[in-house]
Amino acid sequence: MAKTRPDGSASGGRPALSNKHRATLEAIFEKPTRADIPWPSIVALFSALDAEIAQGRGSRIRIALQGRRAVFHEPHPERITDKGAVEDVRGFLDAIGVRP
């Protein structure tokens, strides 16, 4: 994880993450892929990373982060993210250089 600077931001221009956000990030990158990560925790991680989050049509959530965009499907009626969605989130974060 990136070191925190005195101004509260992390090295590399990323904001500092709370312990809960770091735990969510680590869970996303765990192998084998987990299927028990609450969707609100993933959205909170995106928010902590200063992503732009917008509700799309239906269960779609649009994320804009570091000049890249992605669309994810919010799980319903359960609030737990399945393995496929976790892998999609992991791929997006990995592509923009966000790793635990």
Secondary structure, 3 states (H helix, E strand, C coil): CCCECCCCEEHHHCECCCHHHHHHHHHHHCCCCCCCEEHHHHHHHHHHCCCEEEECCCCEEEEEECCEEEEEECCCCCCEECHHHHHHHHHHHHHCCCCC
